[in-house]
Amino acid sequence: MIVSLLPDTAGRDFILGDLHGRWTMLEALLSHVHFEPQRDRLIVTGDLFDRGDSPLECLHLLNQPWFFSVRGNHEQNLINWHRASHSAKMSKKEQIIADGGGWFFALAEDERAALCEKIENLPMVILVSAGERRLAVLHAEIPENMHHFDEFLQALWQQHPAAHHSCLVGRRRRRLTVSTPVAGIDLVICGHTPVEPSRCLRENTLNLDFGLPPRHPQSGLGLFDTASETLCLCSAGLTITSLDCSRIHNVHET
């Protein structure tokens, strides 16, 4: 449920926002930062498939030793379908298809089962060391009433429903404009809630989901370099722009 990665002393760690099957955009980002599979690591905030046109290519990344991902709500939807009784599967199938998962039901039955078993092993949280800093990667958010990271981890270990729900689908912390940093961790990195790049940092939480409406000028796929604190954003047209995250001011929506 919680994975802690040893420091990558040989290479770099990159953290990617919700992938959603956007293979071509990922390739463009990795080429832009000169990603080296023998040395570097890529960690994703979940939702590896649906919406984009290359779900299986993105899922095959789970076989690579340099690739890591937390579990997102789209992964959880497949797991829930896989675990459901025969009578409950139909409604869950309809929801998955509505969320862009029709590709999943085009697979053979044994392929679907094998895929669900694989993603069921994805952790809820990945801890990463970046120099002197300790980073936590998760899909959605930490509950708005939890202000210390150890409290959140303990709640996950104890399978507390509120912690589990917030980790996968929560949006209350951001919508309620909670201004209290999460103590006990240097930076929380998540996805799930689409934001504009200039508004991606609140206190010590960095949101990397830039899956805004397609026509939005800042819609794209984001890649964060933990060493340089640079954010690279790839648009649907494969144009890449860079932003120095150390210069992003905390935002407080009203």
Secondary structure by P-SEA (a helix, b strand, c coil): cbbbbcccccbbbbbbcccccaaaaaaaaaaaaccccccbbbbbccccccccccaaaaaaccccccccccccaaaaaaaaaaaccccaaaaaaaaaaaacccccccccaaaaaaaaaaacccccbbbbbcccbbbbbbccccccccccaaaaaaaaaaccaaaaaaacccccccccccccccccccbbbbccccccccccccccbbbccccccccccccbbbbbcccccbbbbbccccbbbbbccccccccccc
